[in-house]
């Protein structure tokens, strides 16, 4: 066990901190318990619980957990990812299999949940914009060439053919989402006032400060007023 970060006894068995990480950057911890002549190793439903915090979608979480377990040739017991190890010689491999599967399942589930949430937010943004701006001036799902020469994606571009288009991206409280939207906005030659990062769930203060360097950060509830103000200036 010297290869792992730490080990402590619990009612569920020896809890071992591994070097694998969940989307929250917490270390994956697995539990090892004696079972007959061998061992049972499981993640204590860590992948399930971590995913549940990001979005309560049983189907997405369950599918991600089952796929990860299949990939590592282990199994799902209730909400936990588990492995049966028959010999102590294979215990380290069992621990690593469970830890890697748990990490993979959580990352996949959270990515899928975030994608669903962002798509729902995009639809709500679309409805808000359609109430104030003629449809012919609203372009959805647009890729433009950035200052660097690379493609930059925007959920919406208003008045795309005008001298000063407005660029709008949805953003969720996830580091990957924040970073991707920051790059898109920062690599686009437009005044910050004509770039809107729209969210419907509270962002971390640090993420908000980061995005505010390159765009106006707008809650969905304030989008109508913000878009109307910008539209009047076109």
FENKAMO-V959268 format. One record per helix or strand of 2 or more residues. SS is the DSSP state (h for helix, s for strand). FROM is the first residue (numbers start at 0). TO is the last residue. If there is no record, write none. Layout:
SS	FROM	TO
SS	FROM	TO
This chain:
s	5	9
s	12	20
s	26	34
s	37	41
h	45	53
h	57	70
s	74	76
s	79	84
h	87	129
h	134	136
s	137	144
s	150	157
s	165	169
h	174	185
h	191	193
s	194	198
h	204	211
s	215	218
h	219	231
